[in-house]
């Protein structure tokens, strides 16, 4: 029994020292000190917890501190999507695409937005553009992201949605089934 106690005691001491070292490294030595980052990360936490209005407030705070904080702007667009403020989200996503035309995540999110707005051909176009630019988007969120989102089931990916839309849009209008609201709402915006 004493051997097990000593073993676990030393493991606990080692893990505590490692944790304190990481905090020191991350906070003091590795800090980027980018204006707006604290509010941005707070916004991400609220977003992941499903508190989209509070996340929006934090992203706005980050943008007040640093108007060029593109990740906060993406977070603001994603919050608007979740709050069904689609025109506000579309305006921001169009702005982001003009500012960083090579970032595939913006096209993926605009595709999700168009999908929710019922503009399925535009959604399909943006999904395909995003996948052409970055085929890793086809995988969807990894297990770690799903763990923090409390998503045990892997949600539909944009590649699966693009294939489905292509198949449905090829059918006659009266045979198309383009939306299943309960399933469609499970697809969260791309976040990086």
N, C-alpha and C positions, 0 to 999 in steps of 0.2 A: 504494500500500500504506500509506503514512504517513497519507493522508487517512482511510482506513478505521480505522486504529488510533486516531487522535485521536477520530473519531466514536464508536467503541465505548468508548473510555476515558471520554468525557464522559457517555455513556449510563450506564455503570457507576457513575460518581460520582453522577449524578443519582438513580439507583435506590437507592444506598446512603444518600444523604441523606434521600430519601423514606421509606425503611424505618426509619431511626433516628428520624425525626420522628414517624412513626406509633407506634412503640414508646413514645416520650416522651409523646405525646398520650394513647394508650390506657392506659398504666400509671399515669401520674402525674396528668394533668389530667382524664382522663375516668373515673377509677376510681370505681365505685359503693361499694366497700368494704362490701358486704353480707356479713354473717357467713354462712359456709358456701359462698360462691361458689367458692373455690379447690377445695374438695373436690368440689363439684358438677361443675365443668368437668373435673376429673380423672376423675370417674365417667363423664362423657359420652365422654371419649377412650377409656376402657376399654370402654365399651358399643359404640362404633363399631368397635373392634378385635375385638369378639366375646368379650371377657373379662368375662362377665356377673357372675361371682362377685366379681371385683375391683371391678367397677363398683358392685355392691351395697354393698361395704364403704365405698367413697367416698361414696355417697349417704347411707349411715348416718352417716358422719362429718359430712357437711354438715348433716344433721338434728340431730345432737348439738349442733352449733354454733348452729344456728338452727332450732328446731322448726317454725317457720312457713314454711320454705323449700319452697313448693309445687312448683317445678320439680324439686327433689331427690326429693320424694315421688313425683312422676310417674315419675322415673327409676328409683326403687326398684320401683314397680309394673311398669314395662317389663322390668326385670331379672328379676323374679319370673316374668313371662310366658315369657321366654326360657329360664329355668331350670326350666320346667314346674312351678313352685310356684303352681299356679293358685288355690288357696283364699287364699293370702297376697295374691296380686295382686288378686283380687276384693274382698277386704276393703279394700285401699287404694284401689282405683278407686271403690268405693261411698263411701268417706270423701271422696275428692276431688270426686265429683259432688255430695255434700251441701255441701261447702265452696265450690265454684265451679260452680254449676249451669248457667252460661251458657258454659262452655268446652267446645266441641264435641269437642276431642281426647280428652277423658276418655270420652265416649260411644263414639268410634271405637275406642279401645283396649279398652274393655269389650266391644265387639262382637267384636273380634279374639279376646279371651279366651274369650268364650262360644262362638265358632266353634271354637276349639281344644278346648274342653271338650265339644263335641258338642251344645250347647244352641242349635240353629240358629235357632229362632224368636226367642229372646232376642237372638241376634246380629243377625238381620235388623232387629229393632226398634231396636237401638242404632245400627246403621249408618244407618238411615233418619233417626233422631233427629239424629245427627251431621251428616248431609248437609243436613237442613232448617235446622239452626243455622248451618252454614258450608259453602256449596257449593264452596268452594275445595278442600275435602278430596277432592273427586272427582278432582282432578288427580293425586294421589299425590305421591311425592317428586320434586323437580325434579332436573335433571341434576347439579347441584352436590352435592346430598345423596347421590345415587347414586354419584357419583365418590368421595366419601369413604367410602362403604360398600362400595366395590369391586363395585357392581352395574351392569354394563354394560346388562343388560336391564331394562326398566321392569317392576317387579312389578305384580301385580294390584292394582287400587285397591279401596277399599271400595264404590264405586258398582258396579264390575263384579261384586264378590262379592255385593252385595245383590241385583242383578238375577239372578245365577245361583241364589242361595238361593231367591228368590221363585219362579223357574221350577221348581226341583226340589221345593220344598215343595208346589207345586200338583199334582204328580204323585202317583199311588198310592204308598204306602210301599215296595212291592217294586220300583218302577221308579226310586226316588230314588238319585242318586249325590251325596252331600253332602260328601264329603271325598276329596281326593287328597293324602295326607300329604306327599309330596315337594314339591308345589306350595304347599300350605298353609303349610308352615314357612318359605317364602321371604317371606311377608308380615310385615314387621317392624312393631312398634308405632309409632304416630304420636308424633312428638317435636317439641316446640317449646320 
